Amino acid sequence: MVEINPAKAQDVWKDIGQHVSFVVLSLTRENQAAAQAGIQEFADRSQAIIRSLRIRAADDSLKVSIGFSNEAWEYLFPNAAKPKELETFTGVTGPEYSMPATAGDIFLHIRAKTEATVYEVVTQYRRFLKDFTTVVDETKGFRYFEGRAIIGFIDGTEAPEVQDAAEYAIIGDEDPAFVNGSYAFAQKWQHDMDFWNQQKTETQEKAVGREKFTDLELEDEDKFANAHNEASKFEPDGVEQKIVRMNVPFSDPAQDVTGTYFIGYARSWNVTKNMLQNMVDNSDFLLTFSTLLTGQLYFIPSRDLLDAIAEGELN
């Protein structure tokens, strides 16, 4: 029996950081052998870059996760086994709203206390990725006041406690070949902040399901039926399932663009997928003033598996 060891996982269950960069890359698919060789070098160099930056910027709490989509896995590692739940996200649809699927092969989630460290990691990573990938999207996020979501509510209330988070975020003996890996779902939301800010605090609280200042959960009868903390629940057999949620604000005020980059790390993709389906099935209130821009699933290998990739053992 294999056991979860957070020390062997990438940074899938730790804090969101002060400065954040989410990068989605697409494989050019021009030369498969060259891409496979390139990803081997990147898997090795990426870890060396992390070690170097943790010395150069020792107080910056650098955290990094690197992931691969289903299509990327099949292209880069065609002869290797695949994580049991890794699939291509194709979107979810409900009676009023839907969540789209968008392209993405390689996913980078980088966060630190300073933008300089985040910049350096992204810049160095691109040196080893640029010959066989193109950038689909880079979104820079930040920590808002008191760690609140951009809509003003405390973030992470529904996530498990830090001491329990690894159990919900990291694969265990249910898929031993991929132990200490994780399933990451990345999704970019743009909000109509004028609409939201025009709502009374009482309405906002009913929409989220919590008090805005104290973060105390409202009684069920005081929430809207489609309050976010109810609409998104997944409770098979009456047992609420959890994932590690990180909701990161992003904004370009001059362009009147403000939103939330959601990243959910989970031991089981099935849990996250059902949460998403419930949100559209129940017409989650957050969807009434938000536009979903991106959505894709990625597998985050353990650090041991990254070493195996670097050694060419997965091709």
C-alpha positions in Angstrom: 0.0 0.0 0.0 1.3 3.4 -0.9 0.8 6.4 1.3 0.3 10.1 0.7 3.4 12.1 1.3 2.9 15.9 0.9 6.7 16.4 0.8 6.7 14.5 -2.5 3.8 16.5 -4.0 4.0 19.8 -5.9 2.5 22.9 -4.2 -1.1 21.9 -4.6 -2.4 22.4 -1.0 -0.6 25.5 0.3 -1.5 29.3 0.4 -2.4 31.3 -2.6 0.5 33.8 -2.3 0.7 37.5 -2.6 1.5 37.7 -6.3 0.4 35.0 -8.7 0.8 34.0 -12.3 -1.3 31.4 -14.1 0.1 30.4 -17.5 -1.6 28.2 -20.0 0.5 26.9 -22.9 -0.3 25.0 -26.1 2.0 22.5 -27.7 2.9 23.5 -31.3 2.7 19.8 -32.3 5.3 20.4 -35.1 7.8 17.8 -34.0 6.7 15.2 -31.4 10.2 13.9 -30.7 11.6 17.4 -30.1 8.7 18.2 -27.8 9.3 15.0 -25.8 13.0 15.9 -25.5 12.1 19.5 -24.6 9.7 18.4 -21.8 12.3 16.1 -20.4 14.7 19.0 -20.1 12.0 21.3 -18.7 11.0 18.7 -16.1 14.6 18.7 -14.8 15.3 22.4 -15.2 12.0 23.5 -13.6 12.9 21.9 -10.3 16.4 23.3 -10.4 15.0 26.8 -11.0 12.7 26.4 -8.0 15.6 25.4 -5.8 17.7 28.3 -7.0 14.9 30.9 -6.5 14.2 29.6 -3.0 17.9 30.4 -2.2 18.0 33.7 -4.1 14.6 34.9 -2.6 14.6 32.9 0.6 11.8 34.9 2.2 9.4 34.9 -0.7 7.6 31.6 -0.1 7.8 30.5 -3.7 5.2 27.9 -4.6 4.9 26.2 -8.0 2.7 23.6 -9.7 3.1 22.3 -13.2 0.4 20.3 -14.9 -0.5 18.5 -18.2 -3.9 18.2 -19.9 -5.2 14.9 -21.1 -4.3 15.8 -24.7 -0.8 16.9 -23.7 -0.3 13.7 -21.8 -1.3 11.5 -24.8 1.0 13.5 -27.1 4.1 13.7 -24.8 3.8 10.3 -23.1 2.0 8.1 -25.7 3.3 4.9 -24.3 2.9 5.6 -20.6 0.0 4.8 -18.3 -2.4 7.6 -17.6 -3.9 8.8 -14.3 -7.3 7.1 -13.9 -9.4 10.2 -13.9 -7.5 12.3 -16.4 -9.8 13.3 -19.2 -10.4 16.3 -21.5 -12.9 18.7 -19.9 -15.7 19.4 -22.4 -17.8 21.8 -20.4 -20.9 21.5 -18.3 -24.4 22.8 -19.0 -27.4 23.6 -16.9 -30.9 25.0 -17.5 -29.7 28.7 -17.6 -25.9 28.7 -17.6 -22.9 26.8 -18.9 -19.2 26.5 -18.2 -17.1 26.3 -21.4 -14.1 24.1 -22.0 -11.0 25.9 -23.5 -7.7 24.8 -25.0 -4.6 24.2 -22.9 -1.8 21.6 -22.8 0.6 22.8 -20.1 -0.4 24.7 -17.0 1.8 26.7 -14.7 0.7 28.1 -11.3 3.4 30.2 -9.7 3.0 32.3 -6.6 5.3 34.2 -4.2 5.5 37.2 -1.9 7.0 39.4 -4.6 6.3 39.9 -8.3 10.1 39.8 -9.0 10.2 36.1 -8.0 7.2 35.2 -10.0 8.6 37.1 -13.0 11.9 35.3 -12.8 10.3 31.8 -12.6 8.0 32.5 -15.6 10.9 34.0 -17.6 13.2 31.1 -16.9 10.6 28.5 -17.6 9.8 30.1 -21.0 13.5 29.7 -22.0 12.9 25.9 -21.9 9.4 25.9 -23.3 9.3 28.5 -26.0 10.6 26.2 -28.8 7.7 23.8 -28.7 4.8 25.8 -27.0 2.9 28.9 -27.5 1.2 31.0 -24.8 -2.6 30.7 -24.7 -3.1 32.9 -21.7 -1.2 34.5 -18.8 -3.2 35.9 -15.9 -1.6 37.8 -13.1 -3.4 37.6 -9.8 -3.0 39.3 -6.4 -3.9 38.9 -2.8 -6.8 41.2 -2.0 -7.4 42.9 1.4 -7.6 40.3 4.2 -7.3 37.6 1.7 -10.9 38.2 0.5 -12.2 37.3 -2.9 -12.6 40.3 -5.2 -16.4 40.3 -4.4 -15.5 41.1 -0.8 -16.1 37.9 1.0 -13.5 35.8 2.9 -12.1 33.2 0.5 -11.4 29.5 1.3 -14.1 29.0 4.0 -15.3 25.9 2.2 -11.8 24.4 1.8 -10.4 21.9 4.2 -8.2 23.0 7.1 -4.5 23.1 6.3 -3.7 20.0 8.4 -6.3 18.1 6.5 -5.8 19.5 3.0 -3.4 17.0 1.6 -6.0 14.2 2.0 -8.4 16.1 -0.3 -5.8 17.4 -2.8 -3.4 14.5 -3.3 -3.9 11.1 -4.9 -3.3 8.1 -2.7 -3.4 4.3 -3.0 -6.5 4.4 -5.3 -4.1 5.1 -8.2 -0.7 4.0 -6.9 1.3 4.7 -10.0 0.3 8.4 -9.6 0.4 8.7 -5.8 1.1 12.3 -4.6 -0.2 13.7 -7.8 -3.3 15.9 -8.0 -6.1 17.0 -10.4 -6.2 20.7 -11.0 -9.1 22.5 -12.6 -8.4 26.0 -13.8 -11.2 28.4 -14.6 -11.2 32.2 -15.3 -14.2 34.2 -14.4 -14.9 37.8 -15.4 -17.4 39.7 -13.2 -19.8 42.5 -13.8 -18.6 44.5 -10.7 -21.0 47.4 -11.3 -23.9 44.9 -11.0 -22.4 43.3 -7.9 -21.5 46.6 -6.2 -25.0 47.9 -6.7 -26.4 45.1 -4.6 -27.1 45.8 -0.9 -24.9 44.0 1.5 -27.9 41.9 2.7 -28.5 40.7 -0.9 -24.8 39.9 -1.4 -24.8 37.8 1.8 -27.9 35.9 0.7 -26.2 35.3 -2.7 -23.0 33.9 -1.1 -24.6 32.3 1.9 -22.4 34.0 4.5 -22.1 37.2 6.5 -19.8 39.6 4.7 -17.9 41.0 7.7 -17.9 38.1 10.1 -17.9 35.2 7.5 -20.4 33.3 9.6 -22.6 31.0 7.5 -26.3 32.1 7.3 -29.1 29.8 8.3 -30.5 28.0 5.3 -33.8 30.0 5.4 -31.8 33.2 5.2 -30.0 32.3 2.0 -31.1 32.4 -1.6 -32.0 29.0 -2.9 -29.1 29.3 -5.3 -26.6 30.8 -2.8 -23.1 29.9 -3.9 -22.1 27.9 -0.8 -25.2 25.7 -1.3 -25.3 25.5 -5.1 -21.7 24.2 -5.3 -22.0 21.5 -2.7 -21.4 17.8 -3.7 -22.8 15.5 -1.1 -23.0 11.8 -2.2 -24.8 9.7 0.4 -25.1 12.9 2.5 -21.3 13.3 3.0 -20.0 16.7 1.7 -16.9 16.3 -0.5 -14.1 18.9 -0.4 -11.3 20.1 -2.6 -8.6 22.7 -2.1 -9.9 25.9 -3.5 -7.9 29.0 -4.4 -9.8 32.0 -5.8 -7.4 34.6 -7.0 -8.5 38.1 -8.0 -7.2 39.7 -11.2 -8.0 43.0 -12.7 -7.2 45.5 -15.5 -9.0 48.6 -14.1 -8.2 50.7 -17.1 -10.0 48.2 -19.3 -12.8 47.7 -16.8 -11.9 44.0 -16.5 -12.1 42.4 -13.1 -12.5 38.8 -12.2 -11.5 35.7 -10.3 -9.1 32.9 -11.4 -10.3 29.8 -9.8 -8.0 26.9 -9.2 -9.3 23.7 -7.6 -6.9 21.0 -6.6 -8.4 17.6 -5.9 -7.6 14.0 -5.1 -10.5 13.1 -7.3 -11.5 15.0 -10.4 -15.0 13.5 -10.1 -15.6 15.6 -7.0 -14.7 18.9 -8.7 -16.6 17.9 -11.8 -19.8 17.3 -9.8 -19.4 20.6 -8.0 -19.2 22.4 -11.3 -22.3 20.5 -12.6 -24.2 21.4 -9.5 -23.4 25.0 -9.9 -24.9 25.2 -13.3 -27.8 22.8 -12.4 -28.7 25.0 -9.5 -28.0 28.3 -11.3 -25.4 29.5 -8.8 -26.0 33.2 -8.1 -22.4 34.0 -9.0 -23.2 33.0 -12.6 -25.8 35.8 -12.8 -23.1 38.5 -13.0 -20.1 36.5 -14.3 -18.8 35.4 -17.7 -16.8 32.2 -17.8 -13.8 32.7 -20.0 -11.7 29.5 -19.7 -11.9 26.0 -18.2 -9.7 22.9 -18.4 -8.4 20.0 -16.3 -4.8 19.3 -15.7 -2.9 16.5 -13.9 -0.2 17.7 -11.5 2.5 15.0 -11.3 4.4 14.3 -8.0 7.9 15.5 -7.8 9.1 11.9 -8.2 7.1 11.6 -11.4 8.6 14.8 -12.7 12.0 13.2 -12.1 10.9 10.2 -14.1 9.8 12.5 -16.9 13.1 14.2 -16.8 14.8 10.8 -17.1 12.7 9.9 -20.2 10.9 7.0 -18.4 7.4 7.9 -19.6 7.9 8.1 -23.3 
